[in-house]
Structures are given as structure tokens and as C-alpha cells.
Amino acid sequence: MSISGSIVKKIVNAFIDAFPTREKLVIMLRYQLNITESDVPDSSNYNITVFQLVDDFDSKGKIMVILLVN
């Protein structure tokens, strides 16, 4: 079951606020989830990068994994 678009938007905005650059996001993902940089979407628009990452976790049923990162 996927989450609603409004929830996706809130998650994306929270990640952009917490990790304002792709580099900071990549570091967090590597440290906390062992996700390598090559597995992180790379778009010229950072908002799209974060959206694609959240959407990918949601589509795989793993949205809670990314939400529980501390």
C-alpha cells in the first residue's frame, strides 16, 4: 500500500530541510542505511532527486525504513 501524495510531499520537504544538498543526503544514506551514492537518483533538480528517492522507497514498501533514520 503506497502513501498519499500529500504525505510524499511532506516527507520530501522534510528531507530537503534536513539534508539541503545531495551530498549531505548521500552521506546520511551511506551512514544510516548503507546505500551507496550510485543508488541515489541524480537529477539536476535536487527536489526531483529527493522525490525519486522517496517514491522508490514507497514503491518497494520500504518507506518506514527511510522515515526511521535517526
Secondary structure, DSSP 8 states (H G I E B T S, - for coil): ----HHHHHHHHHHHHHHS-SHHHHHHHHHHHH---GGGS---SSHHHHHHHHHHHHHHTT-HHHHHT--
